[in-house]
Amino acid sequence: MPLQRALTDFGADVAFCQVPGKVKEHYGIEVAVSTIRRITERHARAFYEKAELRQAQPIAGSTAVVIAEMDGGMVPVVEGNPEVPDKRKGKTLQWKEAKLCLAHRHGSVGLAYGGTFSGGVDEAGRAFHHCAVAAGFDASSFLHAVGDGASWITEQIETHFGAKGHYLVDFYHVCEYLAAAAHVCSPEPKAWMEQQKEALKANQCSAVLAALLPHMEPHTIEDKDAPVRKAHRYLHNRRKQLDYKGAIEKKLPIGSGEIESAHRYIVQQRLKRPGAWWTIDNIDYMLALRLARANRRWDDYWNRFEGKNLAA
C-alpha cells in the first residue's frame, strides 16, 4: 500500500511515462508504466465514486462573507470509432469543458475546491454550493461571487443562493471587451479606456454605454468585425452584475484571478499536458484525484486502507 500511494502521488502530477524514473530515483525499484497507470486510475476512480473524499471538509463556524468563483476550462478528449476494430485507429480529438470552483472566507487564504467534467452545469452548481458551505456559508452569510459573466454560472448562483448571493462580472473580462472597442471609439484609445474604467468603478455603467452607442456598427456587419456592438451588448445584458464600487468599498475582489490560477494548477497541469489525450471517464477520475489533494483529503483516503492489502 505505501508503494501504491507513492505511485498514485507521482501519477497525479506527471505523465505516466515519467513516473518510472522518479520511482527508480527515490525508491530504487523498477515499475512498469502500465502498472503505474492502472494503479493510479484505480485509486482515482475510488476518489470519484466516493464524493466526500474529494470535497473540502467544512470549516467550523459561519462567516459574514464568503468569496466564491467558478469557471470552465477546455481539456482534450479522445473518442474512438466503435466501427474500427483497431482501437489505435479512428480516434478523434475534441475539446470539452471541465468546470472548477472554489470558495473561501473573506480575509482567509484557506480554499475549498470543487468541480466536475461530465456532470454538467447542475453538478457544477452543487459543487459550488458545497464549496461555499465548506468555507463557512450559512443562512446568516452573504456570497460574493466573481466570474466571466457566463449565464450558466449566474443561473446556478440564483438556484443555490438566491438573494443571499451576488454575482460580479470579472472587471478585467469587461475591460477586454472595451479594449477591443477603444480603437473604434477614440483616436486616443488608452485615454478612452482609462475613462471607461474609472466610470465602471464608480458604477456609471450608463455613461460607458453612452460612450459606446455612437460608434456601434451596423447590424449588417458580423459580430467578429463589430467590437463596439459586442461590448455594448455584453455590458447592457449584465448591468446588474457590475457593482464594482460596492465591492471596492467592502474590500472584495473585482477580478476572478483565483479561479483562473486554479484551472492552471489543478486541471491544466495534469490534464492539458502536451500530447495528452484523455477518455471521458479518466478525466473525471483524475480531476477527482487532484481535487482530493487540493482539499487535503489525501490522508483520509489512504488511512482507510492502513494495514489492508489492495494489491489484488
C-alpha positions, 0 to 999 in steps of 0.5 A, a space after each residue: 500500500 505505501 508503494 501504491 500511494 507513492 505511485 498514485 502521488 507521482 501519477 497525479 502530477 506527471 505523465 505516466 511515462 515519467 513516473 518510472 524514473 522518479 520511482 527508480 530515483 527515490 525508491 530504487 525499484 523498477 515499475 512498469 508504466 502500465 502498472 503505474 497507470 492502472 494503479 493510479 486510475 484505480 485509486 482515482 476512480 475510488 476518489 470519484 465514486 466516493 464524493 466526500 473524499 474529494 470535497 473540502 471538509 467544512 470549516 467550523 463556524 459561519 462567516 459574514 462573507 464568503 468569496 466564491 468563483 467558478 469557471 470552465 476550462 477546455 481539456 482534450 478528449 479522445 473518442 474512438 470509432 466503435 466501427 474500427 476494430 483497431 482501437 489505435 485507429 479512428 480516434 478523434 480529438 475534441 475539446 470539452 469543458 471541465 468546470 472548477 470552483 472554489 470558495 473561501 472566507 473573506 480575509 482567509 487564504 484557506 480554499 475549498 475546491 470543487 468541480 466536475 467534467 461530465 456532470 454538467 452545469 447542475 453538478 457544477 452548481 452543487 459543487 459550488 454550493 458545497 464549496 461555499 458551505 465548506 468555507 463557512 456559508 450559512 443562512 446568516 452569510 452573504 456570497 460574493 461571487 466573481 466570474 466571466 459573466 457566463 449565464 450558466 454560472 449566474 443561473 446556478 448562483 440564483 438556484 443555490 443562493 438566491 438573494 443571499 448571493 451576488 454575482 460580479 462580472 470579472 472587471 478585467 473580462 469587461 475591460 477586454 471587451 472595451 479594449 477591443 472597442 477603444 480603437 473604434 471609439 477614440 483616436 486616443 484609445 488608452 485615454 478612452 479606456 482609462 475613462 471607461 474604467 474609472 466610470 465602471 468603478 464608480 458604477 456609471 455603467 450608463 455613461 460607458 454605454 453612452 460612450 459606446 452607442 455612437 460608434 456601434 456598427 451596423 447590424 449588417 456587419 458580423 459580430 467578429 468585425 463589430 467590437 463596439 456592438 459586442 461590448 455594448 451588448 455584453 455590458 447592457 445584458 449584465 448591468 446588474 452584475 457590475 457593482 464594482 464600487 460596492 465591492 471596492 468599498 467592502 474590500 472584495 475582489 473585482 477580478 476572478 484571478 483565483 479561479 483562473 490560477 486554479 484551472 492552471 494548477 489543478 486541471 491544466 497541469 495534469 490534464 492539458 499536458 502536451 500530447 495528452 489525450 484523455 477518455 471521458 471517464 479518466 478525466 473525471 477520475 483524475 480531476 477527482 484525484 487532484 481535487 482530493 489533494 487540493 482539499 487535503 483529503 489525501 490522508 483520509 483516503 489512504 488511512 482507510 486502507 492502513 494495514 489492508 492489502 489492495 494489491 489484488 
